[in-house]
């Protein structure tokens, strides 16, 4: 199972802190300050993108709700209009309104 975003961020921050704390030892194993800086930069970028993504999700959810409301109202108006056309006009004229005559 893959880790959650929060777990990844926690792990990456701990790694960066550990690498900084043991910089002298890690330098012997080809881990430089540049590597640590890159790790910290990636964590910062991921957090920024996550915030933006959450804002977009929120906006999308709101838009989806508005769309669903509009479609429900559209269905209601269409049903009323359809029934009025059926009462007012003979079946032969219904196709002009996109209504298929049944039976």
N, C-alpha and C positions, 0 to 999 in steps of 0.2 A: 504494500500500500504506500502511495506517495505521501510525502509530508505536506502539511498545510502551509499556507503562506507564512503564518505567524511562526511556525516551527522552523521554517527555512531561515527567516530573518533572525530569529533568536540564535540558531546555530551559526549563522554567518557572523553575527556580531561577537559571539563568544570566540569564534575562530580568530577574528581580527584582533580582539583583545589579547588572546593567548599568544598570537604571533608577535604582537608588539612587546608583550611582557618578556618573551623569550627571543627577542630579535637577534641577540648575539649568537645564541645556539643555532637558531634557524638559518642564519646567514651561512653557516657551514654546510647547510643542506640546500643551498641555492634558493632561499626564500628571502627576497629583498624588501626594503621599505616600499619600493614601487609596487610589489605584489600586494602588500598590505593595503596600500593606498587604492589600488585597483579594486580590491575586495570591498573596502569601505565605500568607494564610489558606486560600485554595483548595488550594494545594499541601499544606499541613498536613492539611486535611480529607481530601483524596484519599489521602494516605499512611495515615491512620488507617483509612479505609474499606477500603483495600487489605489492610491487616493483618487486619482483621476478616473480610474475604472469604476470605482464605487459610485462616484458622482454620475457617471454615464449610466450605470445600472439603475440608479434612482430615477434619473430622467426618463429612461426607457420604460420603466415600470409605470410612471405617471402618464406617459404618452400612450402606452398600451391600454391603460384604464380609460383614458379619454376616447381612444379609438373604439373600444368595446361599447362605451356609452353611446357614442355617435351611431354605431352600427345598430344597436338595439332600438334607438329612436327611428332610424331609417327603416328598419323592419316594421315597426309599428305604423309609421306613416304609409308605407307601401301596402300593408295589409288593409288599412282603412280605405286607401284610394282604390285598391283592387276590388274590394267589396262594393264600393259605390259605383264603379264602372260596371260591375256585373249586374247591379240592380237597374242602372240607368239605361244600359244599351243591350241590344241583342247579342247573342254569342258570336255572330258573324263579324261584329265590329271589335271584339276583344283583342284580336291579334295586333291591332294598331297600338295597343297599350302594352304589348308584350305578354298578354295573358293567353295561355293555351286553353282552348275550349275543350273541356272534358265532358264526354257523353253528350 
